[in-house]
Structures are given as structure tokens and as C-alpha cells.
Amino acid sequence: MPLWRGTSFSGLAVAQSNAIYMNHGNVGMGGGMWLWIVISVLAVALLLVVINKLTKK
């Protein structure tokens, strides 16, 4: 599987989570940031699995 696909998707996920985090401001700064990091990682992992299955067929 090409790495550039993974990096572009993870970059998109990070940018999206950062935008959401910035919109919320300083509310829940500690826990909120970690929550978005976890969501981003899970979203990227899920996308990579889907891409991997699609490219293997």
C-alpha cells in the first residue's frame, strides 16, 4: 500500500480535528485534545484498513 495515501488521510484528519478543537477554544483543554487525537488515530486506522481491502481486490 502506498504511504502517501496514509499520510494524506492522516494529515486531513489532524487538520479537521485541529479545526474542531480551535472552534471549542480552551474548553476541556487537557482531556479534549487527547480525545481528538484518539479519534483522529482511530479514523485514520479505519481508513487505512478500508483502503487496504479495496486495493487488494
CHARMM-style PDB file with segment names, atoms N, HN, CA, C and O in Angstrom:
ATOM      1  N   MET     1       0.842  -1.199   0.000  1.00  0.00      PROA
ATOM      2  CA  MET     1       0.000   0.000   0.000  1.00  0.00      PROA
ATOM      3  C   MET     1       0.875   1.246   0.000  1.00  0.00      PROA
ATOM      4  O   MET     1       1.793   1.340   0.815  1.00  0.00      PROA
ATOM      5  N   PRO     2       0.623   2.202  -0.885  1.00  0.00      PROA
ATOM      6  CA  PRO     2       1.449   3.419  -0.939  1.00  0.00      PROA
ATOM      7  C   PRO     2       1.318   4.260   0.319  1.00  0.00      PROA
ATOM      8  O   PRO     2       0.217   4.471   0.827  1.00  0.00      PROA
ATOM      9  N   LEU     3       2.451   4.737   0.816  1.00  0.00      PROA
ATOM     10  HN  LEU     3       3.345   4.565   0.403  1.00  0.00      PROA
ATOM     11  CA  LEU     3       2.455   5.513   2.066  1.00  0.00      PROA
ATOM     12  C   LEU     3       1.814   6.885   1.907  1.00  0.00      PROA
ATOM     13  O   LEU     3       1.238   7.418   2.855  1.00  0.00      PROA
ATOM     14  N   TRP     4       1.912   7.457   0.711  1.00  0.00      PROA
ATOM     15  HN  TRP     4       2.380   7.024  -0.060  1.00  0.00      PROA
ATOM     16  CA  TRP     4       1.387   8.813   0.521  1.00  0.00      PROA
ATOM     17  C   TRP     4      -0.109   8.883   0.791  1.00  0.00      PROA
ATOM     18  O   TRP     4      -0.608   9.922   1.223  1.00  0.00      PROA
ATOM     19  N   ARG     5      -0.834   7.788   0.543  1.00  0.00      PROA
ATOM     20  HN  ARG     5      -0.428   6.944   0.193  1.00  0.00      PROA
ATOM     21  CA  ARG     5      -2.265   7.774   0.825  1.00  0.00      PROA
ATOM     22  C   ARG     5      -2.506   7.918   2.323  1.00  0.00      PROA
ATOM     23  O   ARG     5      -3.356   8.696   2.757  1.00  0.00      PROA
ATOM     24  N   GLY     6      -1.747   7.160   3.101  1.00  0.00      PROA
ATOM     25  HN  GLY     6      -1.056   6.529   2.748  1.00  0.00      PROA
ATOM     26  CA  GLY     6      -1.880   7.215   4.551  1.00  0.00      PROA
ATOM     27  C   GLY     6      -1.556   8.590   5.108  1.00  0.00      PROA
ATOM     28  O   GLY     6      -2.261   9.099   5.979  1.00  0.00      PROA
ATOM     29  N   THR     7      -0.476   9.193   4.595  1.00  0.00      PROA
ATOM     30  HN  THR     7       0.097   8.780   3.887  1.00  0.00      PROA
ATOM     31  CA  THR     7      -0.067  10.498   5.115  1.00  0.00      PROA
ATOM     32  C   THR     7      -1.078  11.574   4.751  1.00  0.00      PROA
ATOM     33  O   THR     7      -1.344  12.473   5.548  1.00  0.00      PROA
ATOM     34  N   SER     8      -1.649  11.488   3.539  1.00  0.00      PROA
ATOM     35  HN  SER     8      -1.433  10.757   2.891  1.00  0.00      PROA
ATOM     36  CA  SER     8      -2.626  12.500   3.135  1.00  0.00      PROA
ATOM     37  C   SER     8      -3.891  12.383   3.976  1.00  0.00      PROA
ATOM     38  O   SER     8      -4.468  13.394   4.377  1.00  0.00      PROA
ATOM     39  N   PHE     9      -4.323  11.151   4.246  1.00  0.00      PROA
ATOM     40  HN  PHE     9      -3.854  10.330   3.921  1.00  0.00      PROA
ATOM     41  CA  PHE     9      -5.513  10.947   5.062  1.00  0.00      PROA
ATOM     42  C   PHE     9      -5.284  11.369   6.511  1.00  0.00      PROA
ATOM     43  O   PHE     9      -6.147  12.003   7.119  1.00  0.00      PROA
ATOM     44  N   SER    10      -4.120  11.018   7.066  1.00  0.00      PROA
ATOM     45  HN  SER    10      -3.420  10.503   6.572  1.00  0.00      PROA
ATOM     46  CA  SER    10      -3.831  11.392   8.455  1.00  0.00      PROA
ATOM     47  C   SER    10      -3.686  12.904   8.572  1.00  0.00      PROA
ATOM     48  O   SER    10      -4.103  13.495   9.567  1.00  0.00      PROA
ATOM     49  N   GLY    11      -3.092  13.532   7.553  1.00  0.00      PROA
ATOM     50  HN  GLY    11      -2.752  13.051   6.744  1.00  0.00      PROA
ATOM     51  CA  GLY    11      -2.961  14.984   7.550  1.00  0.00      PROA
ATOM     52  C   GLY    11      -4.322  15.655   7.549  1.00  0.00      PROA
ATOM     53  O   GLY    11      -4.545  16.651   8.237  1.00  0.00      PROA
ATOM     54  N   LEU    12      -5.230  15.088   6.761  1.00  0.00      PROA
ATOM     55  HN  LEU    12      -5.049  14.279   6.201  1.00  0.00      PROA
ATOM     56  CA  LEU    12      -6.594  15.609   6.677  1.00  0.00      PROA
ATOM     57  C   LEU    12      -7.312  15.449   8.016  1.00  0.00      PROA
ATOM     58  O   LEU    12      -7.992  16.366   8.477  1.00  0.00      PROA
ATOM     59  N   ALA    13      -7.157  14.279   8.633  1.00  0.00      PROA
ATOM     60  HN  ALA    13      -6.605  13.535   8.258  1.00  0.00      PROA
ATOM     61  CA  ALA    13      -7.800  14.010   9.912  1.00  0.00      PROA
ATOM     62  C   ALA    13      -7.282  14.943  11.006  1.00  0.00      PROA
ATOM     63  O   ALA    13      -8.058  15.454  11.813  1.00  0.00      PROA
ATOM     64  N   VAL    14      -5.963  15.162  11.026  1.00  0.00      PROA
ATOM     65  HN  VAL    14      -5.333  14.747  10.371  1.00  0.00      PROA
ATOM     66  CA  VAL    14      -5.355  16.054  12.016  1.00  0.00      PROA
ATOM     67  C   VAL    14      -5.834  17.486  11.811  1.00  0.00      PROA
ATOM     68  O   VAL    14      -6.160  18.185  12.771  1.00  0.00      PROA
ATOM     69  N   ALA    15      -5.872  17.914  10.554  1.00  0.00      PROA
ATOM     70  HN  ALA    15      -5.607  17.346   9.775  1.00  0.00      PROA
ATOM     71  CA  ALA    15      -6.328  19.275  10.247  1.00  0.00      PROA
ATOM     72  C   ALA    15      -7.783  19.465  10.670  1.00  0.00      PROA
ATOM     73  O   ALA    15      -8.150  20.506  11.215  1.00  0.00      PROA
ATOM     74  N   GLN    16      -8.598  18.455  10.413  1.00  0.00      PROA
ATOM     75  HN  GLN    16      -8.299  17.610   9.970  1.00  0.00      PROA
ATOM     76  CA  GLN    16     -10.017  18.525  10.771  1.00  0.00      PROA
ATOM     77  C   GLN    16     -10.192  18.569  12.283  1.00  0.00      PROA
ATOM     78  O   GLN    16     -10.969  19.374  12.797  1.00  0.00      PROA
ATOM     79  N   SER    17      -9.463  17.698  13.003  1.00  0.00      PROA
ATOM     80  HN  SER    17      -8.832  17.045  12.585  1.00  0.00      PROA
ATOM     81  CA  SER    17      -9.572  17.667  14.460  1.00  0.00      PROA
ATOM     82  C   SER    17      -9.051  18.967  15.076  1.00  0.00      PROA
ATOM     83  O   SER    17      -9.602  19.453  16.064  1.00  0.00      PROA
ATOM     84  N   ASN    18      -7.983  19.533  14.487  1.00  0.00      PROA
ATOM     85  HN  ASN    18      -7.536  19.138  13.684  1.00  0.00      PROA
ATOM     86  CA  ASN    18      -7.450  20.808  14.970  1.00  0.00      PROA
ATOM     87  C   ASN    18      -8.462  21.924  14.788  1.00  0.00      PROA
ATOM     88  O   ASN    18      -8.609  22.779  15.662  1.00  0.00      PROA
ATOM     89  N   ALA    19      -9.173  21.925  13.638  1.00  0.00      PROA
ATOM     90  HN  ALA    19      -9.053  21.231  12.928  1.00  0.00      PROA
ATOM     91  CA  ALA    19     -10.181  22.946  13.367  1.00  0.00      PROA
ATOM     92  C   ALA    19     -11.318  22.846  14.389  1.00  0.00      PROA
ATOM     93  O   ALA    19     -11.783  23.861  14.908  1.00  0.00      PROA
ATOM     94  N   ILE    20     -11.758  21.627  14.673  1.00  0.00      PROA
ATOM     95  HN  ILE    20     -11.380  20.802  14.252  1.00  0.00      PROA
ATOM     96  CA  ILE    20     -12.826  21.408  15.650  1.00  0.00      PROA
ATOM     97  C   ILE    20     -12.348  21.854  17.032  1.00  0.00      PROA
ATOM     98  O   ILE    20     -13.084  22.507  17.772  1.00  0.00      PROA
ATOM     99  N   TYR    21     -11.107  21.494  17.371  1.00  0.00      PROA
ATOM    100  HN  TYR    21     -10.509  20.963  16.770  1.00  0.00      PROA
ATOM    101  CA  TYR    21     -10.547  21.853  18.672  1.00  0.00      PROA
ATOM    102  C   TYR    21     -10.446  23.366  18.829  1.00  0.00      PROA
ATOM    103  O   TYR    21     -10.762  23.902  19.891  1.00  0.00      PROA
ATOM    104  N   MET    22     -10.010  24.053  17.783  1.00  0.00      PROA
ATOM    105  HN  MET    22      -9.753  23.617  16.921  1.00  0.00      PROA
ATOM    106  CA  MET    22      -9.866  25.505  17.837  1.00  0.00      PROA
ATOM    107  C   MET    22     -11.223  26.183  17.985  1.00  0.00      PROA
ATOM    108  O   MET    22     -11.339  27.203  18.664  1.00  0.00      PROA
ATOM    109  N   ASN    23     -12.250  25.620  17.352  1.00  0.00      PROA
ATOM    110  HN  ASN    23     -12.157  24.791  16.800  1.00  0.00      PROA
ATOM    111  CA  ASN    23     -13.599  26.178  17.453  1.00  0.00      PROA
ATOM    112  C   ASN    23     -14.115  26.127  18.885  1.00  0.00      PROA
ATOM    113  O   ASN    23     -14.844  27.019  19.320  1.00  0.00      PROA
ATOM    114  N   HSD    24     -13.738  25.088  19.612  1.00  0.00      PROA
ATOM    115  HN  HSD    24     -13.146  24.364  19.258  1.00  0.00      PROA
ATOM    116  CA  HSD    24     -14.170  24.939  21.005  1.00  0.00      PROA
ATOM    117  C   HSD    24     -13.385  25.845  21.948  1.00  0.00      PROA
ATOM    118  O   HSD    24     -13.800  26.080  23.082  1.00  0.00      PROA
ATOM    119  N   GLY    25     -12.244  26.352  21.471  1.00  0.00      PROA
ATOM    120  HN  GLY    25     -11.906  26.161  20.549  1.00  0.00      PROA
ATOM    121  CA  GLY    25     -11.432  27.229  22.304  1.00  0.00      PROA
ATOM    122  C   GLY    25     -10.706  26.464  23.395  1.00  0.00      PROA
ATOM    123  O   GLY    25     -10.159  25.389  23.148  1.00  0.00      PROA
ATOM    124  N   ASN    26     -10.701  27.018  24.606  1.00  0.00      PROA
ATOM    125  HN  ASN    26     -11.146  27.891  24.806  1.00  0.00      PROA
ATOM    126  CA  ASN    26      -9.943  26.411  25.706  1.00  0.00      PROA
ATOM    127  C   ASN    26     -10.790  25.481  26.570  1.00  0.00      PROA
ATOM    128  O   ASN    26     -10.336  25.027  27.621  1.00  0.00      PROA
ATOM    129  N   VAL    27     -12.014  25.195  26.137  1.00  0.00      PROA
ATOM    130  HN  VAL    27     -12.383  25.563  25.283  1.00  0.00      PROA
ATOM    131  CA  VAL    27     -12.890  24.322  26.915  1.00  0.00      PROA
ATOM    132  C   VAL    27     -12.334  22.897  26.899  1.00  0.00      PROA
ATOM    133  O   VAL    27     -12.119  22.315  25.836  1.00  0.00      PROA
ATOM    134  N   GLY    28     -12.104  22.348  28.093  1.00  0.00      PROA
ATOM    135  HN  GLY    28     -12.278  22.821  28.956  1.00  0.00      PROA
ATOM    136  CA  GLY    28     -11.590  20.984  28.193  1.00  0.00      PROA
ATOM    137  C   GLY    28     -10.252  20.825  27.500  1.00  0.00      PROA
ATOM    138  O   GLY    28     -10.056  19.875  26.742  1.00  0.00      PROA
ATOM    139  N   MET    29      -9.337  21.733  27.746  1.00  0.00      PROA
ATOM    140  HN  MET    29      -9.496  22.505  28.362  1.00  0.00      PROA
ATOM    141  CA  MET    29      -8.066  21.761  27.026  1.00  0.00      PROA
ATOM    142  C   MET    29      -7.282  20.447  27.174  1.00  0.00      PROA
ATOM    143  O   MET    29      -6.753  19.927  26.192  1.00  0.00      PROA
ATOM    144  N   GLY    30      -7.207  19.912  28.404  1.00  0.00      PROA
ATOM    145  HN  GLY    30      -7.637  20.335  29.202  1.00  0.00      PROA
ATOM    146  CA  GLY    30      -6.434  18.682  28.622  1.00  0.00      PROA
ATOM    147  C   GLY    30      -7.088  17.470  27.990  1.00  0.00      PROA
ATOM    148  O   GLY    30      -6.542  16.867  27.066  1.00  0.00      PROA
ATOM    149  N   GLY    31      -8.272  17.113  28.500  1.00  0.00      PROA
ATOM    150  HN  GLY    31      -8.716  17.603  29.251  1.00  0.00      PROA
ATOM    151  CA  GLY    31      -8.938  15.900  28.041  1.00  0.00      PROA
ATOM    152  C   GLY    31      -9.441  16.014  26.611  1.00  0.00      PROA
ATOM    153  O   GLY    31      -9.398  15.046  25.852  1.00  0.00      PROA
ATOM    154  N   GLY    32      -9.922  17.209  26.241  1.00  0.00      PROA
ATOM    155  HN  GLY    32      -9.957  17.996  26.858  1.00  0.00      PROA
ATOM    156  CA  GLY    32     -10.466  17.403  24.901  1.00  0.00      PROA
ATOM    157  C   GLY    32      -9.443  17.150  23.813  1.00  0.00      PROA
ATOM    158  O   GLY    32      -9.754  16.521  22.801  1.00  0.00      PROA
ATOM    159  N   MET    33      -8.211  17.638  24.011  1.00  0.00      PROA
ATOM    160  HN  MET    33      -7.959  18.149  24.833  1.00  0.00      PROA
ATOM    161  CA  MET    33      -7.173  17.471  22.997  1.00  0.00      PROA
ATOM    162  C   MET    33      -6.843  15.994  22.808  1.00  0.00      PROA
ATOM    163  O   MET    33      -6.727  15.516  21.680  1.00  0.00      PROA
ATOM    164  N   TRP    34      -6.694  15.272  23.923  1.00  0.00      PROA
ATOM    165  HN  TRP    34      -6.789  15.660  24.840  1.00  0.00      PROA
ATOM    166  CA  TRP    34      -6.376  13.838  23.823  1.00  0.00      PROA
ATOM    167  C   TRP    34      -7.509  13.072  23.160  1.00  0.00      PROA
ATOM    168  O   TRP    34      -7.274  12.124  22.410  1.00  0.00      PROA
ATOM    169  N   LEU    35      -8.748  13.491  23.440  1.00  0.00      PROA
ATOM    170  HN  LEU    35      -8.939  14.261  24.048  1.00  0.00      PROA
ATOM    171  CA  LEU    35      -9.909  12.841  22.832  1.00  0.00      PROA
ATOM    172  C   LEU    35      -9.859  12.967  21.316  1.00  0.00      PROA
ATOM    173  O   LEU    35     -10.106  11.995  20.602  1.00  0.00      PROA
ATOM    174  N   TRP    36      -9.536  14.170  20.819  1.00  0.00      PROA
ATOM    175  HN  TRP    36      -9.335  14.959  21.400  1.00  0.00      PROA
ATOM    176  CA  TRP    36      -9.467  14.380  19.366  1.00  0.00      PROA
ATOM    177  C   TRP    36      -8.303  13.625  18.750  1.00  0.00      PROA
ATOM    178  O   TRP    36      -8.402  13.139  17.624  1.00  0.00      PROA
ATOM    179  N   ILE    37      -7.191  13.524  19.488  1.00  0.00      PROA
ATOM    180  HN  ILE    37      -7.111  13.919  20.403  1.00  0.00      PROA
ATOM    181  CA  ILE    37      -6.036  12.760  18.986  1.00  0.00      PROA
ATOM    182  C   ILE    37      -6.433  11.291  18.816  1.00  0.00      PROA
ATOM    183  O   ILE    37      -6.125  10.667  17.800  1.00  0.00      PROA
ATOM    184  N   VAL    38      -7.123  10.749  19.830  1.00  0.00      PROA
ATOM    185  HN  VAL    38      -7.373  11.256  20.654  1.00  0.00      PROA
ATOM    186  CA  VAL    38      -7.560   9.349  19.776  1.00  0.00      PROA
ATOM    187  C   VAL    38      -8.538   9.133  18.622  1.00  0.00      PROA
ATOM    188  O   VAL    38      -8.417   8.166  17.871  1.00  0.00      PROA
ATOM    189  N   ILE    39      -9.512  10.043  18.485  1.00  0.00      PROA
ATOM    190  HN  ILE    39      -9.610  10.829  19.096  1.00  0.00      PROA
ATOM    191  CA  ILE    39     -10.490   9.939  17.395  1.00  0.00      PROA
ATOM    192  C   ILE    39      -9.787   9.999  16.040  1.00  0.00      PROA
ATOM    193  O   ILE    39     -10.117   9.235  15.133  1.00  0.00      PROA
ATOM    194  N   SER    40      -8.819  10.909  15.904  1.00  0.00      PROA
ATOM    195  HN  SER    40      -8.552  11.529  16.641  1.00  0.00      PROA
ATOM    196  CA  SER    40      -8.077  11.046  14.645  1.00  0.00      PROA
ATOM    197  C   SER    40      -7.326   9.762  14.306  1.00  0.00      PROA
ATOM    198  O   SER    40      -7.353   9.298  13.167  1.00  0.00      PROA
ATOM    199  N   VAL    41      -6.658   9.195  15.305  1.00  0.00      PROA
ATOM    200  HN  VAL    41      -6.636   9.572  16.231  1.00  0.00      PROA
ATOM    201  CA  VAL    41      -5.881   7.965  15.090  1.00  0.00      PROA
ATOM    202  C   VAL    41      -6.803   6.819  14.680  1.00  0.00      PROA
ATOM    203  O   VAL    41      -6.491   6.062  13.761  1.00  0.00      PROA
ATOM    204  N   LEU    42      -7.939   6.697  15.368  1.00  0.00      PROA
ATOM    205  HN  LEU    42      -8.192   7.313  16.115  1.00  0.00      PROA
ATOM    206  CA  LEU    42      -8.900   5.632  15.044  1.00  0.00      PROA
ATOM    207  C   LEU    42      -9.474   5.820  13.641  1.00  0.00      PROA
ATOM    208  O   LEU    42      -9.630   4.853  12.894  1.00  0.00      PROA
ATOM    209  N   ALA    43      -9.786   7.060  13.287  1.00  0.00      PROA
ATOM    210  HN  ALA    43      -9.659   7.845  13.893  1.00  0.00      PROA
ATOM    211  CA  ALA    43     -10.337   7.348  11.959  1.00  0.00      PROA
ATOM    212  C   ALA    43      -9.332   6.993  10.861  1.00  0.00      PROA
ATOM    213  O   ALA    43      -9.691   6.396   9.846  1.00  0.00      PROA
ATOM    214  N   VAL    44      -8.076   7.367  11.077  1.00  0.00      PROA
ATOM    215  HN  VAL    44      -7.784   7.852  11.901  1.00  0.00      PROA
ATOM    216  CA  VAL    44      -7.014   7.068  10.109  1.00  0.00      PROA
ATOM    217  C   VAL    44      -6.815   5.565   9.985  1.00  0.00      PROA
ATOM    218  O   VAL    44      -6.686   5.044   8.877  1.00  0.00      PROA
ATOM    219  N   ALA    45      -6.790   4.864  11.115  1.00  0.00      PROA
ATOM    220  HN  ALA    45      -6.895   5.287  12.015  1.00  0.00      PROA
ATOM    221  CA  ALA    45      -6.607   3.408  11.103  1.00  0.00      PROA
ATOM    222  C   ALA    45      -7.737   2.734  10.324  1.00  0.00      PROA
ATOM    223  O   ALA    45      -7.502   1.822   9.531  1.00  0.00      PROA
ATOM    224  N   LEU    46      -8.959   3.193  10.560  1.00  0.00      PROA
ATOM    225  HN  LEU    46      -9.150   3.934  11.204  1.00  0.00      PROA
ATOM    226  CA  LEU    46     -10.119   2.629   9.871  1.00  0.00      PROA
ATOM    227  C   LEU    46     -10.027   2.874   8.363  1.00  0.00      PROA
ATOM    228  O   LEU    46     -10.302   1.976   7.567  1.00  0.00      PROA
ATOM    229  N   LEU    47      -9.638   4.093   7.975  1.00  0.00      PROA
ATOM    230  HN  LEU    47      -9.415   4.822   8.622  1.00  0.00      PROA
ATOM    231  CA  LEU    47      -9.483   4.425   6.557  1.00  0.00      PROA
ATOM    232  C   LEU    47      -8.412   3.561   5.903  1.00  0.00      PROA
ATOM    233  O   LEU    47      -8.591   3.088   4.781  1.00  0.00      PROA
ATOM    234  N   LEU    48      -7.304   3.356   6.601  1.00  0.00      PROA
ATOM    235  HN  LEU    48      -7.159   3.740   7.513  1.00  0.00      PROA
ATOM    236  CA  LEU    48      -6.213   2.551   6.048  1.00  0.00      PROA
ATOM    237  C   LEU    48      -6.657   1.109   5.828  1.00  0.00      PROA
ATOM    238  O   LEU    48      -6.284   0.489   4.832  1.00  0.00      PROA
ATOM    239  N   VAL    49      -7.455   0.571   6.757  1.00  0.00      PROA
ATOM    240  HN  VAL    49      -7.757   1.075   7.567  1.00  0.00      PROA
ATOM    241  CA  VAL    49      -7.963  -0.799   6.626  1.00  0.00      PROA
ATOM    242  C   VAL    49      -8.885  -0.902   5.417  1.00  0.00      PROA
ATOM    243  O   VAL    49      -8.795  -1.852   4.640  1.00  0.00      PROA
ATOM    244  N   VAL    50      -9.768   0.074   5.261  1.00  0.00      PROA
ATOM    245  HN  VAL    50      -9.842   0.846   5.892  1.00  0.00      PROA
ATOM    246  CA  VAL    50     -10.691   0.083   4.122  1.00  0.00      PROA
ATOM    247  C   VAL    50      -9.932   0.181   2.801  1.00  0.00      PROA
ATOM    248  O   VAL    50     -10.221  -0.558   1.860  1.00  0.00      PROA
ATOM    249  N   ILE    51      -8.965   1.090   2.732  1.00  0.00      PROA
ATOM    250  HN  ILE    51      -8.730   1.690   3.497  1.00  0.00      PROA
ATOM    251  CA  ILE    51      -8.153   1.261   1.518  1.00  0.00      PROA
ATOM    252  C   ILE    51      -7.392  -0.024   1.208  1.00  0.00      PROA
ATOM    253  O   ILE    51      -7.307  -0.446   0.055  1.00  0.00      PROA
ATOM    254  N   ASN    52      -6.848  -0.632   2.238  1.00  0.00      PROA
ATOM    255  HN  ASN    52      -6.917  -0.290   3.175  1.00  0.00      PROA
ATOM    256  CA  ASN    52      -6.083  -1.862   2.066  1.00  0.00      PROA
ATOM    257  C   ASN    52      -6.958  -2.960   1.466  1.00  0.00      PROA
ATOM    258  O   ASN    52      -6.518  -3.674   0.565  1.00  0.00      PROA
ATOM    259  N   LYS    53      -8.196  -3.106   1.956  1.00  0.00      PROA
ATOM    260  HN  LYS    53      -8.554  -2.527   2.688  1.00  0.00      PROA
ATOM    261  CA  LYS    53      -9.106  -4.132   1.448  1.00  0.00      PROA
ATOM    262  C   LYS    53      -9.518  -3.828   0.010  1.00  0.00      PROA
ATOM    263  O   LYS    53      -9.635  -4.739  -0.809  1.00  0.00      PROA
ATOM    264  N   LEU    54      -9.739  -2.544  -0.301  1.00  0.00      PROA
ATOM    265  HN  LEU    54      -9.645  -1.803   0.364  1.00  0.00      PROA
ATOM    266  CA  LEU    54     -10.156  -2.161  -1.650  1.00  0.00      PROA
ATOM    267  C   LEU    54      -9.042  -2.382  -2.667  1.00  0.00      PROA
ATOM    268  O   LEU    54      -9.300  -2.831  -3.783  1.00  0.00      PROA
ATOM    269  N   THR    55      -7.801  -2.067  -2.286  1.00  0.00      PROA
ATOM    270  HN  THR    55      -7.591  -1.701  -1.379  1.00  0.00      PROA
ATOM    271  CA  THR    55      -6.680  -2.196  -3.218  1.00  0.00      PROA
ATOM    272  C   THR    55      -6.279  -3.653  -3.427  1.00  0.00      PROA
ATOM    273  O   THR    55      -5.714  -3.991  -4.467  1.00  0.00      PROA
ATOM    274  N   LYS    56      -6.565  -4.525  -2.450  1.00  0.00      PROA
ATOM    275  HN  LYS    56      -7.024  -4.251  -1.605  1.00  0.00      PROA
ATOM    276  CA  LYS    56      -6.179  -5.937  -2.575  1.00  0.00      PROA
ATOM    277  C   LYS    56      -7.114  -6.705  -3.507  1.00  0.00      PROA
ATOM    278  O   LYS    56      -6.716  -7.728  -4.062  1.00  0.00      PROA
ATOM    279  N   LYS    57      -8.354  -6.232  -3.691  1.00  0.00      PROA
ATOM    280  HN  LYS    57      -8.678  -5.401  -3.240  1.00  0.00      PROA
ATOM    281  CA  LYS    57      -9.320  -6.955  -4.521  1.00  0.00      PROA
ATOM    282  C   LYS    57      -9.059  -6.849  -6.014  1.00  0.00      PROA
ATOM    283  OT1 LYS    57      -9.805  -7.416  -6.812  1.00  0.00      PROA
TER     284      LYS     57
END
